[in-house]
């Protein structure tokens, strides 16, 4: 069994209990009260029972308290996984991107993600995915540039000549004059005498010199003569 480790002498049980009252961290409060039992001369087993842990965990609390004081009893943020690219590697990566590849050495005329991944593996023996490398380059201020697709048989001189010689296939239409508008009263029409049902038969105006037609037949006129 490991030997017991003594607590630092600049603190006491009363001070730890006062710090436990003012602490807003439940874990720190529980650890301070457990160590206060040790300052009072209690056994390590009783102190571990107050803290709700085992003797090995209580020993770790003592080590943290002796090294950092009450602040060492607060749960710190875990460091997490170490970054794949260190600051030195990032600087060298930025330098080789800005200088550009050497076709005779690197075998490419412009950098791609897969080429930079291979360069990192050859230089630092670092394996990195395309997503992680793209995220790192964006954080460093680099952006991906995609070239415009071009046909392999395209002739630049022919394109320039076509742009200069070709004319526009459209012309501006001539402006048409607006039609003269009618007066407000000219749209009204009057009914002509020849309009209507009499238009097909023709309208015949009766004159004074015209011979009057008999109003009755000749037979009826003979019967009315004696009377």
N, CA, C and O of each residue as an XYZ file, in Angstrom:
908
protein
N       0.842     -1.193      0.000
C       0.000      0.000      0.000
C       0.876      1.241      0.000
O       1.864      1.298      0.733
N       0.533      2.234     -0.808
C       1.333      3.455     -0.915
C       1.242      4.265      0.364
O       0.228      4.246      1.060
N       2.315      4.973      0.659
C       2.354      5.795      1.873
C       1.450      7.009      1.706
O       1.280      7.513      0.596
N       0.874      7.476      2.804
C      -0.024      8.630      2.782
C       0.759      9.889      2.489
O       1.885     10.060      2.957
N       0.158     10.765      1.714
C       0.779     12.029      1.333
C       0.189     13.130      2.203
O      -1.031     13.246      2.320
N       1.055     13.940      2.815
C       0.592     15.023      3.669
C       0.062     16.200      2.874
O       0.490     16.436      1.744
N      -0.865     16.939      3.461
C      -1.437     18.134      2.838
C      -0.521     19.325      3.065
O       0.255     19.353      4.021
N      -0.616     20.287      2.197
C       0.195     21.499      2.300
C      -0.180     22.264      3.558
O      -1.326     22.203      4.004
N       0.785     22.990      4.140
C       0.587     23.594      5.448
C       0.025     24.999      5.433
O      -0.223     25.544      6.508
N      -0.195     25.629      4.272
C      -0.715     27.001      4.247
C      -2.238     27.069      4.281
O      -2.802     28.158      4.179
N      -2.904     25.950      4.419
C      -4.367     25.918      4.518
C      -4.740     25.113      5.766
O      -3.927     24.367      6.311
N      -5.984     25.282      6.201
C      -6.495     24.533      7.335
C      -7.924     24.097      7.077
O      -8.510     24.419      6.043
N      -8.478     23.359      8.034
C      -9.845     22.854      7.886
C     -10.852     23.996      7.824
O     -11.799     23.939      7.039
N     -10.663     25.031      8.638
C     -11.615     26.141      8.649
C     -11.595     26.884      7.304
O     -12.647     27.249      6.780
N     -10.428     27.100      6.766
C     -10.337     27.802      5.485
C     -11.001     26.995      4.357
O     -11.678     27.561      3.499
N     -10.803     25.691      4.368
C     -11.414     24.882      3.315
C     -12.933     24.880      3.416
O     -13.625     24.875      2.398
N     -13.456     24.883      4.646
C     -14.923     24.919      4.782
C     -15.481     26.274      4.357
O     -16.577     26.340      3.800
N     -14.747     27.351      4.610
C     -15.189     28.665      4.144
C     -15.177     28.733      2.617
O     -16.077     29.309      2.005
N     -14.155     28.142      2.014
C     -14.108     28.113      0.546
C     -15.220     27.243     -0.029
O     -15.750     27.542     -1.099
N     -15.576     26.176      0.668
C     -16.649     25.296      0.199
C     -17.992     26.016      0.232
O     -18.832     25.784     -0.638
N     -18.216     26.898      1.233
C     -19.474     27.650      1.310
C     -19.607     28.633      0.137
O     -20.702     28.818     -0.394
N     -18.516     29.249     -0.259
C     -18.577     30.238     -1.334
C     -18.416     29.664     -2.728
O     -18.566     30.393     -3.708
N     -18.116     28.380     -2.846
C     -17.923     27.779     -4.163
C     -19.264     27.482     -4.825
O     -20.217     27.076     -4.160
N     -19.329     27.685     -6.129
C     -20.523     27.373     -6.911
C     -20.361     26.078     -7.700
O     -21.253     25.684     -8.451
N     -19.240     25.431     -7.529
C     -18.979     24.163     -8.193
C     -19.233     23.048     -7.188
O     -18.550     22.971     -6.166
N     -20.200     22.189     -7.462
C     -20.561     21.127     -6.510
C     -19.410     20.154     -6.305
O     -19.178     19.696     -5.186
N     -18.684     19.832     -7.380
C     -17.562     18.901     -7.247
C     -16.444     19.494     -6.397
O     -15.852     18.794     -5.576
N     -16.153     20.773     -6.585
C     -15.114     21.409     -5.774
C     -15.528     21.474     -4.303
O     -14.696     21.279     -3.417
N     -16.793     21.745     -4.043
C     -17.283     21.793     -2.659
C     -17.123     20.440     -1.985
O     -16.663     20.363     -0.846
N     -17.491     19.394     -2.668
C     -17.379     18.050     -2.094
C     -15.921     17.690     -1.812
O     -15.637     17.046     -0.802
N     -15.019     18.078     -2.655
C     -13.605     17.757     -2.458
C     -12.989     18.581     -1.339
O     -12.157     18.080     -0.583
N     -13.391     19.836     -1.231
C     -12.879     20.668     -0.142
C     -13.331     20.149      1.220
O     -12.550     20.148      2.171
N     -14.561     19.716      1.320
C     -15.054     19.173      2.596
C     -14.358     17.864      2.955
O     -14.107     17.581      4.127
N     -14.053     17.073      1.937
C     -13.345     15.819      2.208
C     -11.935     16.087      2.725
O     -11.476     15.414      3.648
N     -11.250     17.055      2.146
C      -9.901     17.377      2.608
C      -9.928     18.094      3.951
O      -8.967     18.012      4.715
N     -11.020     18.797      4.244
C     -11.134     19.428      5.568
C     -11.186     18.383      6.672
O     -10.706     18.636      7.777
N     -11.757     17.221      6.400
C     -11.769     16.141      7.375
C     -10.348     15.632      7.655
O     -10.036     15.243      8.781
N      -9.503     15.639      6.643
C      -8.114     15.220      6.836
C      -7.366     16.245      7.679
O      -6.552     15.880      8.527
N      -7.650     17.564      7.441
C      -7.009     18.602      8.254
C      -7.434     18.506      9.715
O      -6.657     18.840     10.610
N      -8.663     18.054      9.963
C      -9.136     17.907     11.345
C      -8.542     16.694     12.045
O      -8.775     16.493     13.237
N      -7.778     15.883     11.320
C      -7.163     14.697     11.912
C      -7.968     13.435     11.713
O      -7.676     12.420     12.344
N      -8.964     13.463     10.863
C      -9.749     12.276     10.596
C      -8.990     11.302      9.706
O      -7.970     11.650      9.112
N      -9.484     10.121      9.626
C      -8.841      9.086      8.821
C      -9.100      9.322      7.334
O     -10.065      9.982      6.948
N      -8.212      8.766      6.514
C      -8.395      8.889      5.069
C      -9.646      8.130      4.604
O     -10.297      8.539      3.643
N      -9.974      7.052      5.270
C     -11.167      6.299      4.878
C     -12.423      7.117      5.134
O     -13.347      7.112      4.320
N     -12.462      7.835      6.286
C     -13.625      8.674      6.586
C     -13.717      9.848      5.613
O     -14.808     10.228      5.188
N     -12.556     10.423      5.264
C     -12.557     11.538      4.315
C     -13.030     11.070      2.944
O     -13.764     11.788      2.265
N     -12.613      9.861      2.527
C     -13.073      9.330      1.243
C     -14.564      9.061      1.276
O     -15.241      9.211      0.259
N     -15.090      8.665      2.430
C     -16.520      8.426      2.547
C     -17.300      9.730      2.461
O     -18.385      9.773      1.880
N     -16.744     10.802      3.043
C     -17.399     12.119      2.944
C     -17.442     12.582      1.494
O     -18.437     13.152      1.046
N     -16.365     12.336      0.770
C     -16.340     12.736     -0.634
C     -17.051     11.779     -1.559
O     -17.271     12.104     -2.726
N     -17.424     10.589     -1.064
C     -18.133      9.620     -1.880
C     -17.248      8.953     -2.913
O     -17.718      8.578     -3.987
N     -15.955      8.801     -2.594
C     -15.019      8.195     -3.545
C     -14.163      7.176     -2.804
O     -14.333      6.954     -1.605
N     -13.237      6.558     -3.542
C     -12.303      5.622     -2.945
C     -11.025      6.310     -2.500
O     -10.839      7.510     -2.703
N     -10.141      5.514     -1.882
C      -8.891      6.056     -1.372
C      -7.964      6.543     -2.484
O      -7.261      7.539     -2.310
N      -7.956      5.854     -3.622
C      -7.092      6.270     -4.723
C      -7.533      7.614     -5.293
O      -6.702      8.457     -5.630
N      -8.860      7.809     -5.399
C      -9.356      9.098     -5.890
C      -9.049     10.206     -4.897
O      -8.713     11.320     -5.296
N      -9.163      9.908     -3.591
C      -8.823     10.903     -2.574
C      -7.338     11.268     -2.654
O      -6.968     12.426     -2.463
N      -6.502     10.284     -2.933
C      -5.069     10.549     -3.091
C      -4.827     11.497     -4.266
O      -3.982     12.388     -4.182
N      -5.577     11.301     -5.376
C      -5.437     12.207     -6.530
C      -5.875     13.622     -6.173
O      -5.278     14.588     -6.648
N      -6.906     13.760     -5.346
C      -7.340     15.090     -4.921
C      -6.251     15.779     -4.095
O      -6.034     16.984     -4.225
N      -5.593     15.034     -3.277
C      -4.526     15.603     -2.448
C      -3.377     16.086     -3.324
O      -2.822     17.159     -3.087
N      -3.025     15.311     -4.320
C      -1.951     15.716     -5.224
C      -2.322     16.979     -5.983
O      -1.488     17.874     -6.124
N      -3.528     17.072     -6.467
C      -3.972     18.256     -7.200
C      -4.049     19.467     -6.276
O      -3.713     20.580     -6.680
N      -4.493     19.250     -5.032
C      -4.589     20.358     -4.075
C      -3.205     20.865     -3.688
O      -2.999     22.075     -3.591
N      -2.267     19.973     -3.469
C      -0.915     20.395     -3.110
C      -0.227     21.128     -4.258
O       0.615     21.992     -4.012
N      -0.564     20.804     -5.502
C       0.099     21.421     -6.648
C      -0.518     22.763     -7.023
O       0.216     23.701     -7.334
N      -1.837     22.881     -7.003
C      -2.506     24.081     -7.513
C      -3.392     24.761     -6.477
O      -3.938     25.825     -6.768
N      -3.561     24.204     -5.294
C      -4.428     24.801     -4.306
C      -5.890     24.459     -4.570
O      -6.179     23.469     -5.242
N      -6.824     25.271     -4.046
C      -8.250     24.993     -4.262
C      -8.653     24.987     -5.737
O      -9.587     24.278     -6.114
N      -7.973     25.755     -6.565
C      -8.302     25.776     -8.000
C      -8.031     24.444     -8.665
O      -8.629     24.131     -9.695
N      -7.115     23.636     -8.074
C      -6.831     22.345     -8.663
C      -7.929     21.328     -8.464
O      -7.918     20.272     -9.097
N      -8.893     21.632     -7.581
C     -10.010     20.721     -7.332
C     -11.191     20.972     -8.261
O     -12.226     20.318     -8.129
N     -11.053     21.916     -9.205
C     -12.105     22.202    -10.192
C     -11.822     21.383    -11.437
O     -10.683     21.297    -11.896
N     -12.870     20.783    -11.976
C     -12.710     19.994    -13.200
C     -12.371     20.921    -14.359
O     -13.159     21.795    -14.721
N     -11.198     20.723    -14.933
C     -10.795     21.523    -16.079
C     -11.340     20.959    -17.371
O     -11.814     19.824    -17.426
N     -11.264     21.773    -18.409
C     -11.725     21.333    -19.719
C     -10.737     20.322    -20.285
O      -9.534     20.583    -20.290
N     -11.206     19.194    -20.752
C     -10.268     18.199    -21.300
C      -9.539     18.755    -22.511
O     -10.130     19.477    -23.313
N      -8.272     18.428    -22.649
C      -7.504     18.981    -23.780
C      -7.995     18.511    -25.126
O      -7.824     19.216    -26.121
N      -8.612     17.322    -25.190
C      -9.084     16.812    -26.463
C      -7.953     16.240    -27.297
O      -6.817     16.098    -26.844
N      -8.306     15.920    -28.529
C      -7.325     15.309    -29.418
C      -6.359     16.358    -29.935
O      -6.755     17.470    -30.282
N      -5.099     15.993    -29.980
C      -4.078     16.922    -30.460
C      -4.276     17.207    -31.939
O      -4.702     16.339    -32.701
N      -3.960     18.446    -32.339
C      -4.121     18.838    -33.732
C      -3.125     18.087    -34.613
O      -1.984     17.847    -34.216
N      -3.570     17.727    -35.799
C      -2.693     17.001    -36.722
C      -1.596     17.912    -37.254
O      -0.434     17.517    -37.336
N      -1.976     19.140    -37.616
C      -1.010     20.102    -38.142
C      -0.618     21.082    -37.053
O      -1.466     21.808    -36.534
N       0.635     21.108    -36.709
C       1.144     22.067    -35.742
C       1.367     23.410    -36.435
O       1.235     23.525    -37.654
N       1.706     24.417    -35.640
C       1.945     25.744    -36.210
C       3.113     25.729    -37.193
O       3.072     26.401    -38.223
N       4.143     24.967    -36.874
C       5.297     24.895    -37.768
C       4.919     24.233    -39.095
O       5.350     24.674    -40.160
N       4.116     23.179    -39.025
C       3.697     22.509    -40.261
C       2.774     23.398    -41.080
O       2.819     23.373    -42.309
N       1.947     24.172    -40.418
C       1.066     25.092    -41.150
C       1.882     26.158    -41.886
O       1.569     26.507    -43.025
N       2.911     26.665    -41.246
C       3.748     27.676    -41.910
C       4.439     27.099    -43.143
O       4.482     27.746    -44.189
N       4.969     25.904    -43.029
C       5.627     25.290    -44.179
C       4.623     24.954    -45.282
O       4.939     25.062    -46.467
N       3.423     24.551    -44.893
C       2.390     24.263    -45.893
C       1.981     25.530    -46.626
O       1.822     25.509    -47.847
N       1.808     26.642    -45.900
C       1.457     27.906    -46.550
C       2.573     28.379    -47.474
O       2.298     28.939    -48.535
N       3.814     28.165    -47.090
C       4.931     28.590    -47.919
C       4.989     27.816    -49.230
O       5.238     28.404    -50.283
N       4.763     26.511    -49.179
C       4.844     25.722    -50.413
C       3.636     25.976    -51.311
O       3.739     25.846    -52.531
N       2.497     26.333    -50.728
C       1.326     26.668    -51.551
C       1.553     27.986    -52.280
O       1.233     28.103    -53.462
N       2.103     28.979    -51.584
C       2.328     30.282    -52.202
C       3.437     30.221    -53.253
O       3.357     30.911    -54.269
N       4.451     29.421    -53.027
C       5.526     29.307    -54.012
C       5.112     28.495    -55.230
O       5.672     28.687    -56.310
N       4.146     27.595    -55.086
C       3.664     26.809    -56.208
C       4.494     25.555    -56.417
O       5.638     25.479    -55.968
N       3.919     24.569    -57.099
C       4.652     23.317    -57.315
C       5.675     23.438    -58.438
O       5.557     24.293    -59.316
N       6.668     22.577    -58.394
C       7.653     22.450    -59.457
C       7.294     21.237    -60.289
O       7.351     20.115    -59.785
N       6.926     21.422    -61.549
C       6.501     20.265    -62.358
C       7.545     19.168    -62.430
O       7.198     17.987    -62.451
N       8.830     19.539    -62.467
C       9.866     18.519    -62.566
C      10.017     17.725    -61.277
O      10.452     16.573    -61.303
N       9.659     18.335    -60.144
C       9.831     17.673    -58.844
C       8.540     17.034    -58.369
O       8.511     15.863    -57.991
N       7.470     17.821    -58.394
C       6.198     17.350    -57.850
C       5.320     16.670    -58.891
O       4.396     15.942    -58.529
N       5.585     16.889    -60.168
C       4.809     16.232    -61.213
C       3.468     16.852    -61.502
O       2.666     16.255    -62.221
N       3.187     18.040    -60.965
C       1.912     18.728    -61.208
C       2.225     20.192    -61.490
O       3.287     20.700    -61.129
N       1.267     20.864    -62.151
C       1.430     22.285    -62.460
C       0.644     23.170    -61.495
O       0.890     24.374    -61.419
N      -0.275     22.596    -60.777
C      -1.020     23.330    -59.756
C      -1.387     22.375    -58.637
O      -1.560     21.175    -58.852
N      -1.505     22.935    -57.427
C      -1.754     22.094    -56.263
C      -3.214     21.665    -56.192
O      -4.125     22.462    -56.417
N      -3.412     20.405    -55.879
C      -4.720     19.870    -55.525
C      -4.651     19.350    -54.096
O      -3.571     19.197    -53.524
N      -5.818     19.083    -53.534
C      -5.830     18.574    -52.165
C      -5.086     17.243    -52.064
O      -4.353     17.000    -51.105
N      -5.281     16.403    -53.048
C      -4.628     15.102    -53.004
C      -3.107     15.243    -53.124
O      -2.362     14.441    -52.562
N      -2.644     16.272    -53.864
C      -1.203     16.499    -53.965
C      -0.629     17.017    -52.652
O       0.465     16.622    -52.249
N      -1.370     17.905    -51.983
C      -0.905     18.413    -50.693
C      -0.935     17.326    -49.627
O      -0.078     17.303    -48.744
N      -1.909     16.428    -49.700
C      -1.935     15.300    -48.776
C      -0.694     14.426    -48.953
O      -0.097     13.981    -47.973
N      -0.312     14.186    -50.197
C       0.879     13.382    -50.460
C       2.140     14.104    -49.986
O       3.065     13.473    -49.476
N       2.175     15.422    -50.155
C       3.346     16.186    -49.714
C       3.481     16.137    -48.194
O       4.589     15.986    -47.681
N       2.373     16.262    -47.471
C       2.424     16.182    -46.004
C       2.881     14.797    -45.542
O       3.613     14.667    -44.560
N       2.448     13.791    -46.250
C       2.861     12.425    -45.872
C       4.345     12.209    -46.144
O       5.029     11.553    -45.358
N       4.849     12.755    -47.255
C       6.262     12.574    -47.573
C       7.165     13.385    -46.652
O       8.267     12.952    -46.315
N       6.695     14.569    -46.243
C       7.544     15.435    -45.432
C       7.474     15.111    -43.940
O       8.503     15.048    -43.268
N       6.260     14.906    -43.422
C       6.085     14.761    -41.975
C       5.501     13.410    -41.563
O       5.278     13.165    -40.377
N       5.256     12.545    -42.528
C       4.623     11.261    -42.238
C       3.266     11.452    -41.547
O       2.930     10.759    -40.587
N       2.512     12.401    -42.063
C       1.202     12.745    -41.507
C       0.135     12.285    -42.479
O       0.182     12.619    -43.663
N      -0.821     11.524    -41.989
C      -1.974     11.088    -42.792
C      -3.174     11.952    -42.418
O      -3.579     11.998    -41.256
N      -3.732     12.631    -43.406
C      -4.840     13.556    -43.179
C      -5.855     13.362    -44.290
O      -5.490     13.076    -45.430
N      -7.138     13.519    -43.956
C      -8.205     13.353    -44.943
C      -8.401     14.641    -45.730
O      -7.922     15.707    -45.343
N      -9.111     14.517    -46.834
C      -9.367     15.697    -47.672
C     -10.252     16.708    -46.955
O     -10.052     17.914    -47.098
N     -11.236     16.228    -46.179
C     -12.111     17.152    -45.457
C     -11.337     17.942    -44.408
O     -11.528     19.150    -44.268
N     -10.454     17.251    -43.663
C      -9.680     17.936    -42.634
C      -8.694     18.916    -43.252
O      -8.520     20.025    -42.747
N      -8.047     18.513    -44.345
C      -7.100     19.413    -44.996
C      -7.813     20.625    -45.589
O      -7.296     21.741    -45.519
N      -8.983     20.421    -46.168
C      -9.747     21.554    -46.706
C     -10.140     22.514    -45.592
O     -10.070     23.729    -45.775
N     -10.550     21.993    -44.447
C     -10.900     22.849    -43.319
C      -9.685     23.609    -42.786
O      -9.797     24.773    -42.402
N      -8.528     22.952    -42.764
C      -7.308     23.618    -42.306
C      -6.908     24.743    -43.259
O      -6.510     25.820    -42.815
N      -7.013     24.496    -44.569
C      -6.634     25.518    -45.544
C      -7.569     26.715    -45.485
O      -7.134     27.854    -45.653
N      -8.848     26.464    -45.250
C      -9.789     27.583    -45.112
C      -9.471     28.409    -43.877
O      -9.565     29.636    -43.906
N      -9.094     27.741    -42.793
C      -8.726     28.468    -41.580
C      -7.451     29.283    -41.790
O      -7.260     30.305    -41.131
N      -6.579     28.846    -42.698
C      -5.346     29.568    -42.994
C      -5.551     30.690    -44.004
O      -4.623     31.451    -44.276
N      -6.765     30.803    -44.569
C      -7.068     31.891    -45.491
C      -7.006     31.521    -46.953
O      -7.117     32.398    -47.809
N      -6.831     30.240    -47.271
C      -6.782     29.804    -48.670
C      -8.174     29.381    -49.131
O      -8.984     28.896    -48.342
N      -8.437     29.575    -50.430
C      -9.699     29.186    -51.033
C      -9.423     28.341    -52.265
O      -8.420     28.523    -52.956
N     -10.326     27.423    -52.522
C     -10.168     26.543    -53.668
C     -10.609     27.254    -54.936
O     -11.674     27.870    -54.968
N      -9.796     27.172    -55.976
C     -10.100     27.773    -57.274
C     -10.308     26.663    -58.285
O      -9.436     25.814    -58.472
N     -11.458     26.668    -58.934
C     -11.770     25.665    -59.952
C     -11.669     26.314    -61.322
O     -12.279     27.355    -61.566
N     -10.907     25.708    -62.211
C     -10.725     26.245    -63.559
C     -11.977     26.023    -64.393
O     -12.703     25.048    -64.197
N     -12.227     26.956    -65.341
C     -13.382     26.834    -66.213
C     -13.136     25.699    -67.210
O     -12.066     25.646    -67.816
N     -14.089     24.799    -67.394
C     -13.863     23.689    -68.334
C     -13.668     24.187    -69.755
O     -14.323     25.131    -70.196
N     -12.758     23.538    -70.461
C     -12.415     23.947    -71.813
C     -12.224     22.709    -72.669
O     -11.613     21.728    -72.244
N     -12.755     22.771    -73.876
C     -12.621     21.651    -74.788
C     -11.177     21.510    -75.232
O     -10.479     22.504    -75.435
N     -10.737     20.279    -75.379
C      -9.336     20.044    -75.711
C      -8.980     20.498    -77.126
O      -7.815     20.781    -77.407
N      -9.974     20.572    -78.024
C      -9.712     20.982    -79.406
C     -10.076     22.434    -79.671
O     -10.181     22.837    -80.829
N     -10.269     23.214    -78.642
C     -10.661     24.602    -78.824
C      -9.460     25.440    -79.262
O      -8.366     25.313    -78.711
N      -9.679     26.303    -80.268
C      -8.634     27.166    -80.805
C      -8.894     28.583    -80.316
O      -9.914     29.184    -80.651
N      -7.971     29.112    -79.524
C      -8.169     30.450    -78.965
C      -8.169     31.521    -80.048
O      -8.930     32.484    -79.953
N      -7.322     31.374    -81.088
C      -7.283     32.369    -82.160
C      -8.588     32.390    -82.944
O      -9.071     33.454    -83.331
N      -9.154     31.212    -83.175
C     -10.420     31.154    -83.913
C     -11.544     31.788    -83.103
O     -12.421     32.441    -83.669
N     -11.529     31.607    -81.806
C     -12.549     32.221    -80.961
C     -12.444     33.732    -81.009
O     -13.458     34.423    -81.116
N     -11.219     34.257    -80.930
C     -11.024     35.710    -80.987
C     -11.439     36.278    -82.338
O     -12.043     37.349    -82.397
N     -11.124     35.575    -83.423
C     -11.517     36.037    -84.756
C     -13.028     36.032    -84.926
O     -13.597     36.949    -85.519
N     -13.670     35.005    -84.407
C     -15.124     34.925    -84.516
C     -15.796     36.051    -83.734
O     -16.806     36.596    -84.177
N     -15.254     36.391    -82.604
C     -15.853     37.466    -81.815
C     -15.720     38.804    -82.505
O     -16.607     39.649    -82.383
N     -14.621     39.022    -83.236
C     -14.425     40.303    -83.903
C     -15.220     40.401    -85.201
O     -15.740     41.473    -85.514
N     -15.329     39.311    -85.966
C     -15.951     39.365    -87.292
C     -17.463     39.222    -87.243
O     -18.147     39.741    -88.125
N     -17.983     38.571    -86.292
C     -19.420     38.311    -86.260
C     -20.182     39.589    -85.960
O     -19.720     40.442    -85.201
N     -21.343     39.709    -86.560
C     -22.213     40.865    -86.339
C     -23.448     40.432    -85.571
O     -23.775     39.254    -85.423
N     -24.071     41.423    -85.118
C     -25.290     41.148    -84.374
C     -26.398     40.722    -85.323
O     -26.545     41.281    -86.410
N     -27.160     39.750    -84.914
C     -28.239     39.243    -85.747
C     -29.571     39.916    -85.514
O     -30.604     39.421    -85.964
N     -29.564     41.034    -84.820
C     -30.827     41.711    -84.570
C     -30.623     43.202    -84.760
O     -29.515     43.715    -84.601
N     -31.698     43.891    -85.102
C     -31.694     45.331    -85.274
C     -32.810     45.942    -84.455
O     -33.791     45.294    -84.090
N     -32.615     47.199    -84.188
C     -33.641     47.913    -83.440
C     -34.820     48.215    -84.351
O     -34.625     48.726    -85.454
N     -36.003     47.919    -83.930
C     -37.198     48.159    -84.737
C     -37.498     49.650    -84.802
O     -37.242     50.401    -83.860
N     -38.061     50.062    -85.971
C     -38.409     51.466    -86.137
C     -39.582     51.824    -85.246
O     -40.488     51.028    -84.997
N     -39.520     53.040    -84.788
C     -40.606     53.495    -83.917
C     -41.822     53.834    -84.762
O     -41.694     54.599    -85.718
N     -42.961     53.315    -84.461
C     -44.212     53.566    -85.183
C     -44.941     54.726    -84.538
O     -45.001     54.846    -83.314
N     -45.513     55.607    -85.417
C     -46.248     56.750    -84.887
C     -47.585     56.286    -84.329
O     -48.227     55.416    -84.917
N     -47.997     56.826    -83.254
C     -49.310     56.436    -82.698
C     -50.445     56.933    -83.566
O     -50.370     58.033    -84.114
N     -51.485     56.148    -83.698
C     -52.640     56.522    -84.513
C     -53.356     57.709    -83.891
O     -53.432     57.879    -82.674
N     -53.890     58.539    -84.828
C     -54.593     59.730    -84.364
C     -55.865     59.326    -83.647
O     -56.640     58.505    -84.138
N     -56.056     59.881    -82.543
C     -57.246     59.549    -81.753
C     -58.427     60.385    -82.214
O     -58.255     61.537    -82.615
N     -59.613     59.822    -82.161
C     -60.824     60.536    -82.570
C     -61.250     61.497    -81.484
O     -60.917     61.348    -80.309
N     -62.008     62.499    -81.931
C     -62.537     63.463    -80.975
C     -63.590     62.798    -80.104
O     -64.177     61.785    -80.485
N     -63.818     63.358    -78.969
C     -64.801     62.710    -78.070
C     -66.166     62.554    -78.693
O     -66.840     61.561    -78.422
N     -66.613     63.505    -79.532
C     -67.957     63.427    -80.082
C     -68.055     62.751    -81.424
O     -69.152     62.519    -81.933
N     -66.867     62.421    -82.024
C     -66.902     61.859    -83.367
C     -67.233     60.383    -83.383
O     -67.506     59.830    -84.448
N     -67.218     59.745    -82.267
C     -67.501     58.316    -82.230
C     -68.976     58.005    -82.290
O     -69.349     56.852    -82.501
N     -69.821     58.991    -82.111
C     -71.266     58.749    -82.126
C     -71.798     58.800    -83.546
O     -71.487     59.728    -84.293
N     -72.582     57.832    -83.918
C     -73.156     57.772    -85.261
C     -74.667     57.974    -85.192
O     -75.332     57.560    -84.242
N     -75.188     58.632    -86.242
C     -76.645     58.844    -86.345
C     -77.208     57.834    -87.320
O     -76.509     57.385    -88.228
N     -78.429     57.486    -87.143
C     -79.091     56.496    -87.991
C     -79.489     57.143    -89.298
O     -80.238     58.119    -89.318
N     -78.982     56.592    -90.393
C     -79.306     57.150    -91.709
C     -80.692     56.667    -92.143
O     -81.160     55.622    -91.691
N     -81.346     57.434    -93.025
C     -82.691     57.009    -93.469
C     -82.683     55.684    -94.183
O     -83.665     54.945    -94.115
N     -81.583     55.353    -94.881
C     -81.535     54.111    -95.649
C     -81.158     52.908    -94.823
O     -81.103     51.791    -95.337
N     -80.892     53.125    -93.527
C     -80.493     52.002    -92.684
C     -81.713     51.271    -92.191
O     -82.819     51.809    -92.239
N     -81.544     50.115    -91.742
C     -82.636     49.322    -91.187
C     -83.218     48.388    -92.217
O     -82.543     47.965    -93.155
N     -84.500     48.069    -92.026
C     -85.145     47.108    -92.914
C     -85.349     47.662    -94.317
O     -85.380     46.900    -95.283
N     -85.487     48.985    -94.442
C     -85.729     49.587    -95.768
C     -84.475     49.711    -96.591
O     -84.527     50.140    -97.743
N     -83.317     49.330    -96.002
C     -82.055     49.480    -96.757
C     -82.013     48.515    -97.923
O     -81.471     48.862    -98.973
N     -82.568     47.309    -97.785
C     -82.503     46.330    -98.877
C     -83.452     46.678   -100.011
O     -83.108     46.495   -101.179
N     -84.654     47.183    -99.688
C     -85.619     47.519   -100.740
C     -85.377     48.885   -101.357
O     -85.850     49.183   -102.453
N     -84.649     49.688   -100.650
C     -84.429     51.054   -101.149
C     -85.555     51.961   -100.682
O     -86.719     51.562   -100.697
N     -85.234     53.134   -100.282
C     -86.228     54.072    -99.782
C     -86.628     55.025   -100.901
O     -85.774     55.676   -101.502
N     -87.902     55.105   -101.174
C     -88.429     55.979   -102.248
C     -89.239     57.086   -101.610
O     -90.209     56.854   -100.888
N     -88.804     58.296   -101.904
C     -89.484     59.461   -101.326
C     -90.638     59.894   -102.254
O     -90.472     60.014   -103.468
N     -91.765     60.114   -101.662
C     -92.946     60.523   -102.437
C     -92.915     62.023   -102.686
O     -92.623     62.809   -101.785
N     -93.233     62.425   -103.973
C     -93.232     63.842   -104.338
C     -94.660     64.311   -104.604
O     -95.591     63.507   -104.627
N     -94.821     65.599   -104.801
C     -96.167     66.161   -104.988
C     -96.666     65.857   -106.395
O     -97.847     65.549   -106.554
N     -95.829     65.926   -107.417
C     -96.231     65.710   -108.800
C     -96.444     64.246   -109.134
O     -96.905     63.941   -110.234
N     -96.140     63.364   -108.267
C     -96.309     61.941   -108.568
C     -97.768     61.584   -108.614
O     -98.574     62.146   -107.872
N     -98.116     60.660   -109.470
C     -99.522     60.240   -109.645
C     -99.917     59.376   -108.467
O     -99.212     58.456   -108.052
N    -101.132     59.740   -107.934
C    -101.605     59.024   -106.753
C    -102.179     57.690   -107.147
O    -102.829     57.577   -108.187
N    -101.966     56.734   -106.386
C    -102.482     55.401   -106.637
C    -103.923     55.305   -106.153
O    -104.287     55.937   -105.161
N    -104.734     54.530   -106.835
C    -106.135     54.377   -106.371
C    -106.160     53.685   -105.023
O    -105.366     52.802   -104.698
N    -107.152     54.167   -104.256
C    -107.258     53.625   -102.901
C    -108.137     52.394   -102.873
O    -108.142     51.664   -101.882
N    -108.909     52.137   -103.978
C    -109.776     50.966   -104.002
C    -109.741     50.354   -105.399
O    -109.239     50.967   -106.341
N    -110.266     49.166   -105.522
C    -110.243     48.487   -106.816
C    -111.347     49.011   -107.735
O    -112.265     49.669   -107.245
N    -111.298     48.748   -109.059
C    -112.276     49.254   -110.035
C    -113.628     48.631   -109.824
O    -114.636     49.301   -110.052
N    -113.711     47.376   -109.399
C    -114.975     46.701   -109.181
C    -115.762     47.348   -108.064
O    -116.967     47.564   -108.195
N    -115.125     47.644   -107.018
C    -115.841     48.300   -105.919
C    -116.252     49.717   -106.273
O    -117.215     50.242   -105.716
N    -115.531     50.341   -107.194
C    -115.890     51.698   -107.587
C    -117.151     51.724   -108.439
O    -117.929     52.673   -108.337
N    -117.383     50.709   -109.282
C    -118.590     50.644   -110.082
C    -119.814     50.430   -109.218
O    -120.859     51.003   -109.526
N    -119.756     49.672   -108.195
C    -120.885     49.454   -107.311
C    -121.239     50.679   -106.513
O    -122.388     50.825   -106.096
N    -120.290     51.570   -106.283
C    -120.579     52.750   -105.499
C    -120.987     53.930   -106.342
O    -121.342     54.961   -105.771
N    -120.963     53.855   -107.722
C    -121.300     55.027   -108.557
C    -122.770     55.386   -108.438
O    -123.047     56.572   -108.257
N    -123.750     54.476   -108.522
C    -125.155     54.904   -108.406
C    -125.421     55.556   -107.080
O    -126.181     56.523   -107.022
N    -124.890     55.122   -106.119
C    -125.147     55.751   -104.816
C    -124.572     57.119   -104.781
O    -124.685     57.810   -103.769
